[in-house]
């Protein structure tokens, strides 16, 4: 490789293998470990923004905490100076070192024109949902699930990319029509994203439903000439059931897809695990699902019970009134949701409204609630734009960042996007019971971003240091950095009471207690012969397992020998 560029004196930068609106991805080599890696390097013009650099590093650290077979692993992060212009001009550029995945993105697969069998589409969706389930349980929402962010390895495994980075990027998007790059993402927006509302894990599930729809039919459910028109359809239009586009798709699969694409979050799948369970059940045993699709959001919507929703007849009953009333229902939906899409329209700024208005200074929103921030913006002739929930040590529900920044001058009527604290990062307590030492428990907790708490010793059959119990229990969700208390085997045992026992009983008790017996005989009267007269150490003493316990046994004195 000629003119080799290096990052961090460790990584050789190779050819570009992917480009996005915010970064380039290079095939690279970790010379220290001698392995291929992929390195994402932030665009130099964005790298000059200190605020974006801080967010990029914070989000990269969150992504690095995700260790799951369906998520592209993040190995390292850092920053280095790179030449960005002729003449040697340099800029400090953050980068992320990731697992190199030998394969293709789902975008490349779909662009190739290859059609997938419904079973294979479901298998891919299951892999995506498995990764999302793990991320959501660790407090991370992807926010940009789309074919370009999912890879298939040569062996057919699914790998989800760009966890966390999408959050940082979203904070910089001031308009849904700001760049042509956003157009691709608009096809996978959830309705709440299109309306500029705070999103949670269920938004990822909607996007995963769009992805499954495209894998089944070869096209996304909504298309249009602009991102705004696509976003409007996500908010107000109902998708055509996949089985009406490809007759190889069963109506039972329609149930799953339409349940994922419900407009209201509370009528959608509530967890990735729930969504994946229906997908896996369909793969393994055919048409059996608990999905309840919400076909339209008007008075004629027919909700089905899980039992009713398990057959094609129920599906037909649910869809029939929709087709009869679609014309009238459309206008009721449009009127009811017009306020919801005003924000998206306003975000287009001059592109849509035209003309230049008066300019105002952006107020400081940090620390405010959403309601207070909205009131302050309205008082300054501005509007509240996108709201992104973000893990933070700051109080939940408070604004922790904004774009544009405080003091920047923008036109009246423009939107200010905010990041809102969703509370502290969550960690899952690992299973510690059964580990052989306190150090092993400490390492396991450190890997889970937790700390070891009070350590209590207890007598046990187990060797010293063996973890006997823990609090909180394994799999409990707690704040990152919390402590976990453990009880370990002390390694010492209690000496039993032996005086007055028979020799056989005393030997057995000593062995059962984990000690080795040592016997001394002493002449005594016949009535107490064969019993323990003394012991050392005394009953109740603490000794390490395997220690010696000495007992004195009485025996009848031998008669004197006749000379």
N, C-alpha and C positions, 0 to 999 in steps of 0.2 A: 504494500500500500504506500503510494508516494505522498509526500507532504502530509504525513500523519499528524492530525490534531489530537491533543490530549485534554482530558478533563480531570481535574483533581490529581494529577500525576499518577493516575491509575487506569483511566479508561481511554482506549483508542477509539476515536469517533470514525465510524465507517460511513457507508452510503445511506442516503435518505430512503427509508422504507415506508414513510407515511407523512402526510401533511394535513394540518387542520388550520382553522382560523386563528388559533392561538399559539401553536407550537409545531415543531418538526420532530419526527421520531427517526433516530438513526440506528441502524444495526451497528453494534459496537462490541468491543472485547475488553473484559476485565483482565488486565495483565497480571494482577495479583493472584487471582484464582484460576486463571486460564480458561474462562468460560465466555460464551456468547451472551450478550445482554442487549436489551433495547433501551435507548436513552432518549427521553423526551426533553427537548431544550426549548425553553420559553422564547417567544419571538423577541428580538432585541428592543423593538419599540415599546413593548409592554414591560420588558425587564427594567426600563428606565423609571417605571412608576414604583416608588418605594412601598406604597400601600399594597400594591398588587404582589410585590415580592414577599411581603410578610404573610399575606393570605395564601400565596402559593406554597410557602414552606409549611404553614400550619396544616393545610389540607393534605399535603404530601405525607406529613407525619401521621395523619389519621388513616390515609390509605395504607401506609406501611403496617398498620396494626391489624390489617385484615389478612388472615392466613386461611385460605380455603381453596380447594382444588378447582372450583369454578370461577375463581377471581385471579386475574393476572397479578402475580406477586410483585411487590415493590421491595427492592433490595437495599437501596441507598438513596439519599438526597444530598445535594450540595450546591455550590455555586462556584463559578470560575470566570475569569476574564477571557473574552473571545473577541477576535477581530471581527468587526461588523461592517466596515466600510473600507474602500481603497485608501491607502495612506496610513493604515495601522490604527485607526480609531477603535478603541475598545470599550466594552460595557460589561458590567458584572451580570452574568446570566445564570439564573437558577436552573437546575436540571434534576431529573428524576431517573434513577436507574431501575429498570424493571426486568422481569423475566422475559426472555426472548421466546416468543411463541411461533413455532414453525407451522404456518397454515395460512388461512385467509379470513377476512372479515365476512360477516353475513352480507354486508353491502356488496362486496365483490362476488359472493355466491349468487345473490339475486340478480346482479347486473349481467352475469354470465348467461342468463336465460334458463338455467337448469331449474326444473320443477321438482319440488320435494314431495314425497308421499306424506299424507297427513300424519302417519305414525312417526316419521322422522321429524316433521315440524314440531310435534308434541314433545319428542325427546329433547330437541334443542331448547324449547321453551322451559322444560323441566330443569335443565342445567342452569339456564339464566335465573330461574326462580330460586334454585338452591343457593346460588351466590347472593341474590338479593335478600333471602331470608337470613343468611349469616350476617350480612352488612346491617340490615335493619335491627337485628338483635344487638348489634354493637353501636347503635345510635347513629348510623350513617345512611343518608338517603342519597341515591345516585343523581337523580334529577335530569339525566340525559341518556336514558336507555333508548338505543336506536341501533340499526344494523351495523353502522360503522364502529360501534363500541362493543361489539361482540365478535369474538374470533372462534373459529373452528380449527383445531389442530389436525395434523395429518391423520391421527388416529381417531378423529371424530369427536374429541372432547370439546366442551364448551368453556370459553374463558371470557369473563366480563372485564372490560377495561375502564380506565379513567374514573375510578371512584374518588370522590373528593375534589378532583380538579374541576369537574363540571360546576361545583358549587362556587368556586372562586371565579370561574369564567362568567357565570350568570350575574355576579355582582357588577360586572363591567358592562353588561348589555343594557344600554339605555333605551333601546327601541326594538320592537319586534321586527322592524323592517330596516334595522341599522345596517346590516350587511347581508349579502347574498348567502353567506355561510349559514345564517340563521334559518334560511328557508328549509333546509333539510331537516333541521331539528323541529320546526313547526309542525311537521306531519306526525310527530310523536308526542306533542304536548298534551298534557291532561287539561280538562276544562278549567280546573282551578289555576293552573299555570297560565292559561290563555287570559284569564280574568285578572291576573296579577295578584292572586291571593297567596297566603302562606301555604306551603305544601308540606305533606308528610309522606310516610312510606307508601300510602295508597296511591299517590301520584305515580310512583315507579310501577305499580301494578297496572295502572291504566296504560302506561307506555309499553309495558311488557305485553299487554293485550293487543296493542297496535302492532307490535312486532310479530306476535303469533298470527294475527290476521294476514300480514304481508307474507309470512312464510307459507301460509295455507293457500293464498290466492295469487301471489305474485305482485300484489300492489297494496299500498296502505289504504285504509278505509276512506280517507279524505284527501283530496288533491285540489289545487286551485292555482290561479295565476299569481297570487301573492301570499306572503305569510299571514297577513291579516285575514284574508278570505279563508285560509285553511283553519286558522284559530277560531274564526266564527263558526265553522262547521263543527269543530270539536265541542263548542259550547252549546250549539242549538240543533244540529242535524243528527239523525240516527243512521248508523252504518247499515249498508246492505248486508244481510247475513252471508257469511262465507259460502254456505252451501248453494246460494243462488248464483255465485260466480263460478264455483268449481263443484260439479255434482259428485266428485269423489270425496267431498267433505260431508260428514254425517250431520244431521240436525242436532245430535247430542253434542258434537264439538261446537256447533253454533251456540249452544247454551253456555258453554264455558267462556267463549270469546265475548259474547254479549254481556255476560255478568262482569267480566273484567272491564268492559267499556261503558259501564253505567256512568251517567253524567254526575250523579251525586256520590260523594265518597262513602256515605253510610250505606249505599245500596250496592257498592262494589265489593269484591273480595276484601276482607279486612287485613289479612296477612298474606305474605308470600307463601307461607306454609300451607294455608288453606287453599290458595290458588293451585299450588303444586300438587296437593293431594288429589284434586279433581283431575288434573292433567295426567298424573301417574296412574290413577284408577282407569282412565280411558285407555292408556297404553296397555295396561296389564289385562284388563277384563272387559274391554269394550264399553258399550253405552250405559254407564252408570255414573251419575254425577249429582251433586247437591247444589250445583249452580242455579241461581234464580235470576235470569236476565231481566233487567228493567227496560222494556222495549221502547216506551216513550214516557216523557215526563209531563203528562197531562191527566185530566180526570178520567180518561179511558184506560189508563195503564192497568194491566191485569197482573197482579202479583201471584206467583205460584208457590205452593209449598214445596219443600224438597221432594216429597213423594210424587207430587204431580209433575215436577220438573224432570223426572227421570225417564220420560218416554217421549217419542216423537209426537204423539197426539196432543200432549200438553203444550208442546212447543208450537204446534199449528194453532191451537186455541189462543195462545198468547199473541201470536203474530197476526191473526185474522183481523181483529178490531183495529190494529195499527194501520193496515193497508186501506181499510175502509175510511178511516178518519184522518189520514195523514195530512190532507190538504188543510182541514180546519185546524188540526193540531199544530201545524207549522207556525201559523200566525200567533197562536196563544203562547207558544214557546218563544218566538222572536220578541214579542212584546214583554214577556216576563223577564227575559235575559238581556234586553237591550242595555240596561244600566251596567250589567256585568261586563259588556265588551267595550263600553265607552273608554275605559282605561287603556285597553289595548289600542284603540283608535288614536287616542290622544298621544300615546307613546310615539307614534310615527312623526309627531312634531310638524315641521315644515313640509315634510314629504307628503302629508295628507292635507293639512290645513292651509298651507301656503302662506306667504307673507311673513314679515318679521314683526314681532311684538316688542314691548318694552322688556328690558332685562332687569333681573332682580338677583340679589345675593342669596345663596342657599343657606338657610339657618342650620344651627347645630341641633341634630336630632338625637344624639347619643344619650342613652339613659332613659329616654322617654318611652312610654307605652305606645302602641300603635295608634290608639285613639288620640293621645296628646300630640303625637307626631303629625297625624293627619290634620288636626286643628291648626297647628303651627304652620304647616305648609299652606293650608288654605288662606290663612291670614297674610301670607306672603305671595298670594296668587300663584301657587304651585299645587301640584297634586301628588298623591302618594302612588308610587309605581309598584314594581315587583317587591315581594316580601319573601326573603329566604330564611328559613329556620336554620340555625347553626349551633352546634355544641359549644358551650361556653361556661366559664365559671361565673359569669355575670348573672344577675337575677333573671329568671325565666320571664319571657314576654317583653323584655326591654330591648330597645334598639342598640346594637353594638357596633354597627358600621353603616356607612351610607355612600352612595354614589349618585351624583357628583358629591365631592367633599364639601365640608363647611367652608363658606366664604367664596366658593366658585360662583361666577356670574353666568346665569342662563336666562333664556326667555321665559316670560310669564306663560303659565299654562303647561310648562314642561313637567315631567315626572321625576321624582327622586326615588331611586331604589334603595331598600334598606335590608340589612341582615338583622334578624331577631334572635335573641338567645333562646334556645330550646332547653336550657339547663345544662348541667354538667354531663360530660361524656360518661356513658355507661360501660361497665365491664361485666363479663360473666365470670362468676366465681368458679375456678377449676376444681376438679376432684383432687383432694389432698389425702384423704384417708387411704392408707395402704402404702404411702411413701415411706422410705426407710430412714429418712433423717430430716432434721429441721432445715438443713441447707437445701435439700431437694424441694421442700415445701416453699421455701423462700424464693427459689428460682422459678418455680411454677407460677407463683403469685406475681413476680416481677414481669414475666412474659405476658401476663394478663393485665398489666398496668395496675396492680394492686400491691399492698404491703402486708407483711406478717404482723399480727397483733400479739396479744398476750399469749404466752406459752405456758401451759399447765402440765405438770408431770403426774402420772398415775401409774400405780402398780399394774402389771399386765403380764400375760404369758409371752408377749412379743419382746423382741430385743430392744435395747435402749435407743430412743429417738424415733421409733416407729410411730407414725401418726395414727392415733386411735379415733379422733373425732375432730370436727371443725364447725365453726359458726361464723358467718352464714353457711348454709349447706351448698353443695355443688350445684351449678346451673342457676343460682340466684343472680338477678340483675342488681348491681349496686353502682354507686358513683365511682368513677375511675379514681384511683388513689386511696380508696377505702382500705381498712385493715380487716384481716380475717384471723380470728383466734383459733388456736389449735391445742389439742391435748395429745401429749406424746407419752410413750412408755418410758418410765423412769429407769428401767433396767435393774432396779433393786426389787427384792422380794422380802416378804415378812416371815420371820422364823416362827414356825408353829409351836404350840405348847406340847411338850413331849413327856414331861415327868408323870410317872404313874402308868404310862402306856407299856404294852408288851414290846419286846425287842422287835418282833416282826412288824407290828403296827408302827412303831417309831421309824424304822427303816423306810417303810412305805411312805409315811407322811413327809419325811425329809426329801425323798426323791420327787414326790409329787409337787413339793414347793419349789423345786428347781435347784436343790443343793445336793452336795455329796456327803454321805454319813461317814463318821469316824467313830469306831466303837472301842470303849474301854470297859474292862470287867473288874468288878470289885466284890471281894468276899462279903457275904452278908447272911442274915438269918434265912432259913428256908422259906418263911412265909412271904418274903418280898423278893425272893430270887426270881430272875427272868423279867423284871420290870426296870424301867428307867428311873435311876436314883437322882441323876443330875444332867444338865445340858448346858452347852456353851456355844454360841451366845444364848442369852435368856430369851424366852418367848416374847414376841413383839419387836425384836430388834430387826433392822433393815440391813440386808446383805445383797451384794451383787449376785446375780444368777451364777451358779456353779461353785459358790463358796462352800467351805467345809463346815458342817455342824457336828460338834462332838457330843456324844451321849455316853453316860456311865450306866452299865447294866449290872444289877446285883446277881450273884451266883452263890450257891452253897459251898462253904469252905470244904476243902478236901480233908479227910481224917489224917491225923498225924501218922507218919511212917514209923513202924516198930523197928527198933534197932536190931 
